[in-house]
Amino acid sequence: MNMNTSARARTAPTRPNLTAYAFLAPVAILVVLFFIIPALLVIYISMTDLATANFTSDVGQMTFIGLKNYETLFSDPYARKIFFNTVFYVLVTLSLFNVGGALVVALLTAHINRRAGFFFRALWLLPRLMTSTVYILMWERMVADPPYGILNQLFGVAGYGTVAFNTNHIWTFVILVNGIIGISFGMIIFTSAIESISKDIMNASLVDGSTAMQRIRYVILPLMRWPLLFVLSYQTLSLLTSYEEILLFTNGGPGVYQTEVWALTAFHRALSNYFGNAQWGYGSAFAVVLVIVGIVLAILYLRIFRFRELVSEPKIENL
Amino acid sequence: MQVDIQNLTKKFGDVTAVADVSLDIRDGEFVAFLGPSGCGKTTTLLMLAGIYKPTDGTITFGERIVNLVPPRERNIGMVFQSYALYPHMTVFGNIAYPLKLKNVSRADQQERVKRVADVMGIGELLDRKPAQLSGGQQQRVALGRALVKEPDILLFDEPLSNLDARLRLTMRAEIKALQKRLGITSVYVTHDQVEALTMADRIAVMNKGRLEAYATPEDLYDHPRTTFIANFVGNPPINMVDVELAQENGQVVARCAAFTVPLDSERVRKAVAHGRKLTMGIRAEDITLGDDAALTGEVYAVEPLGREDMLDVRIGAESFFALATPQQRMRAGDRIGLHIDAERLQFFDPATGKSVLWE
């Protein structure tokens, strides 16, 4: 009897595991092929001197140079500037728009008439639906430096002086351009989280004597911990790696790297070097640093929000 | 706190959920709102709570018209069917929440929560989260939360519907005893007539948004004003037969396709005076089984309930609920005689559904 069970314990797991692996295989193959292998390739390329300038008759020649690209990166004075640009850009866009703004829009539209709420949320979706080139063109026309720019024209009509928005306030607009798109994601998640709080709990809170602000603080926000964590971490990572709008809007300028962010640098170095020298190796080093920062942040978020506690404990049935 | 409801109406767009309801609730009274789902009882309760605003009519608490007073200024406690505990707060946090909102000092919160928790028998559970409690414990916490701010009015929205049958019985008695002891005016919404009959001082029966009746449980059971009330109150449901009353050999007989039976009582004479075609109601307990009876039927089904057996007796196309003792050993297929207690019959006008006996 004892022998039997222990023998089964040793052999039984293999069979179901095989089935489980078979079910996992289709996705696992895709992940390995399109995620893990490219990641490993990027890590490898980041340790080579692969660049058009180093090409000889053998196009595509690369030499393994260890961590030399990383040495260059960490001693690059501009890398420091770009790093702080990125931190500033991510923090401000995230807190004012992708999380903060989304939360405000979701809370406001949940507290007004249902149809009106739906209408306003639909409005906020428009920037995300629009082709980014068209969206950016509109912003460019809007905030162009004097004597151009729709805003400046309006200022002129209203009798105010003109402002060199593009030259002097470019960060404001880089953040606005990204934030206004970024709101919709969190807004949708937060709205559905608010609406999934049971009607009885909202009513209980009303009867218990809460004002709207007290209800938000003591009931709604605590019940939204998981969606908040999700949007915060997801949007941090996507802001860290997004550069499309900045590329189209300022391409990192004006001036020297004024609005250049880390992901854009990786792109510039590897694929779009001004001098026609595509430094794939060096660009990959930038990308790898970004991946590491992203992983560290993700782990931090899970720790701070005590993910384990979100899993509820079993019920005790008595009485 | 006495409550007065006058011509209360609530419309959602084109749908009228509550229509022209008027009733008064005395200080310390326990009133049940009874009706099938969708009858408007919960809507009425939510208007009392201040969560819905009345479309028309007035609600008065004491001397004050509260139609537009927000819930937090009404000093009410409410208990929900789903318990509606805050899942992220401990039991202590849940009960203390109404006090926290009123900026009661920490020490006072501690003391008052402890006191209420002891009354509710949940003193040892204060550190638990709602998910770690059983349904009965959760409902006690919810009741504690409703009581902690010493409300003028307690509102119950089917609080026992999610509990198992045995626990429901205990909680029913506890809530009733607590309400009597504290003397808090209470409104209790339920679709369970047993809850309403056992707990309430008066029952407001609602149907399709209207108030069908507002009376004591005894009055409701003995003097149903409409067929709806007669049908809704009582278990097993009252037996209804459309009959024609006629004089035969100086005696009143009730006649329908299935049978003819002589009846004689004050109620029957009163009914005859009103009209001939009537709906006759007979409660199961007013039918006695015996051998020599004017009516005979066939037992179609027997449901043993322990203390008694419920019989479904067929006479022609008509079906009657009757009660038998288990000792009578009734079996499906048995033929039995039925004595009807003519003094306990109900008669309704088939066109309007109104009682011809009681106004």
Boltz contact constraints between the chains, C-beta under 6 A:
constraints:
  - contact:
      token1: [A, 200]
      token2: [B, 80]
      max_distance: 6.0
  - contact:
      token1: [A, 200]
      token2: [B, 82]
      max_distance: 6.0
  - contact:
      token1: [A, 200]
      token2: [B, 84]
      max_distance: 6.0
  - contact:
      token1: [A, 201]
      token2: [B, 84]
      max_distance: 6.0
  - contact:
      token1: [A, 203]
      token2: [B, 51]
      max_distance: 6.0
  - contact:
      token1: [A, 204]
      token2: [B, 84]
      max_distance: 6.0
  - contact:
      token1: [A, 206]
      token2: [B, 51]
      max_distance: 6.0
  - contact:
      token1: [A, 206]
      token2: [B, 71]
      max_distance: 6.0
  - contact:
      token1: [A, 207]
      token2: [B, 49]
      max_distance: 6.0
  - contact:
      token1: [A, 207]
      token2: [B, 71]
      max_distance: 6.0
  - contact:
      token1: [A, 207]
      token2: [B, 76]
      max_distance: 6.0
  - contact:
      token1: [A, 207]
      token2: [B, 78]
      max_distance: 6.0
  - contact:
      token1: [A, 208]
      token2: [B, 97]
      max_distance: 6.0
  - contact:
      token1: [A, 208]
      token2: [B, 98]
      max_distance: 6.0
  - contact:
      token1: [A, 209]
      token2: [B, 72]
      max_distance: 6.0
  - contact:
      token1: [A, 209]
      token2: [B, 98]
      max_distance: 6.0
  - contact:
      token1: [A, 209]
      token2: [B, 101]
      max_distance: 6.0
  - contact:
      token1: [A, 210]
      token2: [B, 101]
      max_distance: 6.0
  - contact:
      token1: [A, 214]
      token2: [B, 101]
      max_distance: 6.0
  - contact:
      token1: [A, 222]
      token2: [B, 88]
      max_distance: 6.0
  - contact:
      token1: [A, 312]
      token2: [B, 131]
      max_distance: 6.0
  - contact:
      token1: [A, 316]
      token2: [B, 132]
      max_distance: 6.0
  - contact:
      token1: [A, 317]
      token2: [B, 134]
      max_distance: 6.0
  - contact:
      token1: [A, 318]
      token2: [B, 134]
      max_distance: 6.0
  - contact:
      token1: [A, 319]
      token2: [B, 134]
      max_distance: 6.0
  - contact:
      token1: [A, 319]
      token2: [B, 136]
      max_distance: 6.0
  - contact:
      token1: [A, 319]
      token2: [B, 137]
      max_distance: 6.0
